[in-house]
């Protein structure tokens, strides 16, 4: 029996054993909280209710959320091992659909009535039940699928009735890089097929209500990595090949989350690197989206031992 939640198709029955992502069968959330760090049409003035799921099907070695996404790093990091607040003991750690839905019910009224499913791919088969649990509570938020981009087309087709906005990363077009950094050599072809399916479902428009809050569409994110400009240029080429009308968020916020990372992952992005990528954004005809400021590195360092991980 294989797990079919994501393209790894691990040969495991998750009711008995865990696969690559280390996730249990039941969804677990490290926290459900108000978040103001997403793109403007998702946050408005009030913010979004983000469900930060634990574990991840990519486990990128440079993950910016690795306190919650990468249990292997937690196991190998003595600083984290000795911290009683971590090791799946997050301030508001929630297990199961009903517990997560109850917490969403508390947070959602403070937001723009949008729920973000952050790193949801390994719990994809639970998303319909989670959305239905919200409906039973008379909650009908816009649902944002905030994914690392490593999703199968079959999964996305099954999710189509439940997702309003796709917010995928598009990390790599270089298979060797995808293997080295995210253990997924097939990431380029998988992410490309996934984005084509999202585009088929939602098109390139990002319609908003009278307050400027999006209720349908796609925003593609790309985090520019230090020393990997050529990969970023190829990613922008691939997105533009699907449609130059897609909304793209270029992110410059990379910072080294741990010591000892390979290549040039031990530093932040240079101005010259980011300039090359932003120049290429326009050169390939992309014209919708957001270009993050280079100094954003200081603003996006979550600490999931806090009740509000993005506030210091
Ligand atoms: S969701 Fe987890 S267990 Fe399932 S195939 Fe993906 S990595 Fe493997």
Boltz pocket constraint, residues with backbone or C-beta under 6 A from the ligand:
constraints:
  - pocket:
      binder: B
      contacts: [[A, 3], [A, 4], [A, 5], [A, 6], [A, 7], [A, 8], [A, 9], [A, 10], [A, 12], [A, 14], [A, 18], [A, 19], [A, 20], [A, 21], [A, 22], [A, 23], [A, 56], [A, 57], [A, 121], [A, 122], [A, 123]]
      max_distance: 6.0
